[in-house]
């Protein structure tokens, strides 16, 4: 970066710097901005509104609040749009477009004249995309999240997207809820603006951003409709102006130590499995990686402290009222790297030295009396996943932790949709449901790992069974589910060799997932597998040629690492 500030930052090169400055200021004045304001340092505001993104419905008022903070602190706010990713409105999956949004964010941060930036996102893939872009562009940045929804009510029961939507849908499939009631529930699950009301991917990523130090302390869990969310937006604008005179870059905040702290936060939250992929991608932009062995060490040392759905009973509005991320960090203090810094320039230790006024122990447990003595997520290895897989033990059925069962195989998503509810499907509760060809290359890695319980078993009262795939699952989901198997089946991973009737062994104690078929037979079966054809043109072509596997965060190979 040059020493220039404000509108003089990154002048377009016409071979005459003075002319470039004259031309830029002339066009800037056409927007009705006074000369006084044009001489101020500029804070960019990366905004992501979209009619296809319900999580970002409050974007306009957040932009306005950030702008107030910037103006009050002596800066000039300039909002600009980037790609917006609405989780449930994208085909084949929002993960395919996360990297596109990260590239858009990075390039606009580099190309436009801004001295710092406030990044506003919320829906599942938007926060990781913005953090990835900021980590690469490495200009002073503050992450602001849109905040979670508040809960609705149905016949005396609290409802929140989207754990409760899965619970009610399971009852509907089992025949215990009828069509009339499920239609009523549809209108009561998502009743305010904001991200999912539980500790799904969006909320986990918000907590990660605060733990890393990229968001202001205490802001991750503020509900979207709470006035405090607008106050946090205004303060984010003020802090972004302060970063111009005393720049703290993402490279100083996102470090090996802060990434390890963030992994501990995921474990303590019983957070989303998707967060493992996203944090790997964010860290990868700074050349940082954690081995599966290290992730397991962190998990085994870090208790689950938060009693929220899908692991527990509460909702994000309860988490906010209970003390939020700050309360969890204080319980984890003996395990944390306290010398990491945040966007305000404070160390984590300095932040945690400040007292909290109150903590609700019904929601956030003590280290000595946790929800679980071990972390919510673990990595698995074995003959079925040589490069690893992820298992959310906090949301699984302990009775299934040590399982050996017969494989019931679905070759792809279409096969799953066509046959899972076939009354003639040969399946029992002790079997292992296997979905192939749902990884990054084959299908864009959709949230299809939450395979439905076959209808005939659901109607017989089966609530859970072991399910295995190279897909992801929503952070709001639950069950005994092995995900992110790597390498994926479409590029020759052993998952592609699984056939109906094969025996599969899951051992949570040993952190293993194994296909009980001789290695030479697995190799013989895999010999004929070819990756799906690469699309001829456009972004899909770029994606297929360069996307990495889940342990590397599904980033593009040419985006990983730094330019240094």
C-alpha positions, 0 to 999 in steps of 0.5 A: 500500500502507498502512504496516500489516504482517502481519495488519493489512495490507489489512483488510476494510472493514466501516466499523470498522477495529478490528472488522475487526482483531478479526475477522481475528485471531479467525479466524486463531487458529482455525488454531491459530497462537499470538498471538506468530506472529500479530504477525509480518510475513507472507510469502505462499507462492504454491504451485501443486501439481496432479495435472495438473502433473508438473513440480510434484511436489516442491511440498509439500517446497518450501513446507515449506523456504520456510516454515522459512526464513521462520520462522527469519528472524522471519516468519509463512509463509502458503501459498496456492494459485493456478492451476497449469498443466501444459504437456502436460495442457491443451487447447487450450494452456497459453498460453491459461491463462497470463494467467488464472494471472497474474491469479489471482496478481496479485489474490491478492497484492493481496487477501491480507494479506502483506508479501512473497511467494515464488512457486513455479513451474516448468512452462513457463507458470507462471513467466512467469505468476507474474512477470507477476502480481508485476510488476503487483501490485508487492509484494516478491517472490522467484521460486523454480523447481521445478528441472529433471529428471535424465536417464534411460538407454536402452540406454546413451544418456542421455535427457531430456524432451523433446528426446529424445522428439522425436528418438525419435518422429521415428525411430518415424515414419521406421520406424527405431524399432519400437513395442516400443522406443518404448513402452520409451522412453516410460517412460525419458524422464521419470524424476524430478520436475522440468521438462524436462531440456534448455534448453526453455521452463521452464529458459529462464524459470528463467534469465531469472528469475535474470538479471532479479534476481527469483530468488536467484543460482545457483538457476535450474539446481539439479536438482529432486531435488538437496538444494540445491534445498531449501536454495535454497527455505529461503534464498528464505524468509529473503530474503523476510522481509528484503524486508519491512524493506528493500522492493525491489519488482519495479518496481525489478528489472524495468527496461529494462536488466534486460530487455535483460540477460535477452534477452542470456541467451536468446541466449547459452543458445540458449533457447526461442522461447517465452521471447521471448513471455513476456519481452515480456509480463513487461516489458509489465506494467511498460510496457517493450518492445523493438523487433524491431530491438533484439532482433536487435541483441542477438542479433547481438552475443551469442554462443551459449555453452551446449552443451545440447539442443536446440541442443547435447548436454548437459542441465540437470544438466550446466549446473548442475554447469558453473557455471549462469547465473552462469558465463554472466553472467560471460562476457557481462559486457562486454555487460551493464548491471551497475547492475541490482539483484536481490532481495538488493539487490545490483547485477549488477556486485557479484554478478559480482565474486565468483569462481566456483570452477569452470566446465566449458568443455565445457558453457559456452564462453568468449566468445572460443570460443563455440558460435556467434558470434551469438545463438540467436534472431532476429526476421524481417520481410517481406511474410509477417510485417509485424509480425514472426516468430521464428526459432531459428537455433541449432536450424536447419539452416544449409543451409536459411537461404537458401531459396525454395520452394513452399508446401504449405499446411495450413489449420488443425490438423485439416487438418494432422493429416488430410493430413500423412502422406497418401502422396498428399500433393504434397510434396518436401524443397525445399517449405515447409510452411505451417500457418495458423490456429494463432495466439492468436485462432484456436487459442490459439497451441499448440506446433504449429509443429514440423510433422512431416516428412511420413511419406513424406519421413521414411521417405526420410531427410529430417530437416528442411525449412522450416516456417512458422506463426503457432503456437509450438513447444516450447522443446525442439524443433529444426528450420528453423522460422519461428514467431509470424508476426504478424499471425496469419492468422485476423485478416487477416495475410498468412499467411492469403493463402498458397495451395498452389504460392505461392513463399516466400523465407526469408533468415536473412542479411536477416532476412526472410520473404516471400510472393512474391505481388504485394501487390494479389493478397495484399490480394484474397485476404485480403478475405474472411477473417473472425476466428473467432466469439468464444465466448459466455461465460466466460474464453474470451470474455475471452481472445478479446476482449482477447488481443494478438499475439505481439510484445506477449507475447499478454497481455491489452490491459487488463493491459499497462502499469502503473497509475501 
